[in-house]
Amino acid sequence: DAGVHSKAWYAATCDRKMAEDALYRSNKDGSFLVRKSSGQDSRQPYTLVVFYNRRVYNIPIRFIESTRQYALGREKSGEERFDSVAEIVENHQRTSLVLIDSQNNTKDSTKLKYIVRVS
């Protein structure tokens, strides 16, 4: 269990568009939520959705079968791994999360500050 179901930031029934709309409405840098990923893929069960600088970032949360841990984004050497999705969120409430914009090839970073609830 990823430790998401009792969390205020977990939007269980939310799709990508609903999540993005809710974050645009919040309009606060560091607003975030976690939703189920669109593709039903056990290796990428959740998506961390973050608002920063008038943009919404959808960051895949991967499940690593071999270690039963979670990590953000594409696999990379030396990546941070966590025992639950809740640990990822708690970590990035304290330390900045790097946001990579693949279209404009820019990097930003923000902490997860404001929980967005999808109505």
N, C-alpha and C positions, 0 to 999 in steps of 0.2 A: 504494500500500500504506500502510495506516494505522500501521504499525510496532507491531502488537499481538502478532503470533504468537509471538515468542520471549519475551514478558514473563510474569513470575510472576503478575502481577495479571490476566492475560487468561484468562477461563474460557470456552473455545471451545464446549464442548458443554452449557453451562449455560442453563436457562430461568429465567424470572422467579422462579418459586416456589423453585427450588433455590438461586438467588442470595440471595433474602430469608431462607430458612431458615438458610443458612450464616452470614449476617451476624447474625441474631438469636442464633445459637449463639456467635459471637465475643463479642458483647455489649460491644464496646469502641468508644467514640466515635472516629470517624475511620477505622474499618474500611471497606474498599472492595474492589471488583473491577470489571472491565469485562466485559460479556457482549454477545453479538449481540443486536440488538433483536428483539422478538417478531415485529413485522410485517416482511416482507421488502421493505424500502423502501430504495432506494439513497441517498435523501436523508437517511436516519436509520439508518445501518448498525449503530451500537452504542449501548449504554446504560451509563452510569456508575452503579453502585449503591453508595450510601454509608449507613453506619449512624451515627446521631447521636441522643442523648437518647431512647433506647429506640424509635427509629423508623427505618424503612428508606426511603430516597429513591431513586427510579429517575429518573435525569436523562438525557434523550435527548442523544446526540452526533450533531449534524447534519453532513452533508457538503455544503459549498457548492461547487456545480459550477463557477461562474464563476471562482472563485479557487483551486479545488482545495485548500481548507482545511477545517478542522473547527472547530465551535463548540458550546457547551453550551446546552441548553434551547431555548426559543422564540427566534426571530429578534428582535433588538432593536437600536436604533441605538447605535453606539459599542461593540458587543460585542467581546470578545476573540476573535481567530481564531488558529488554530494550524495548523502544517504537518502535524502528525500527532497521532494520539490519544495517543501516548507523550508528546508535548510538553504536552498538557493535563494528564496525570497528574503529570509532573515539575513543572510550574508550580504545581499545587495541593498538592504535597508541601511547597512553600516558602511559598505564599500561600494564605490562607483562601478556601474555596469557599462562596458564599452558597447556603443551602438554603432554598427557599421551600415552605412547607406551604400548598397552595392550599385545603385543607379548613378549616384553622383561621386562615388568613391571617396566619401568623407567619413570621418570618425568623430563621434561625440561621446560624452559619457554623462551619466546621471545616476543618482541613487533612486531606489524605489521609495517614493515618499507618500503618495496619496492613493489609498485603495479606492477603486472605482467600482460601484455596484451597478449592475445592469438592471434596469427596471423593465 
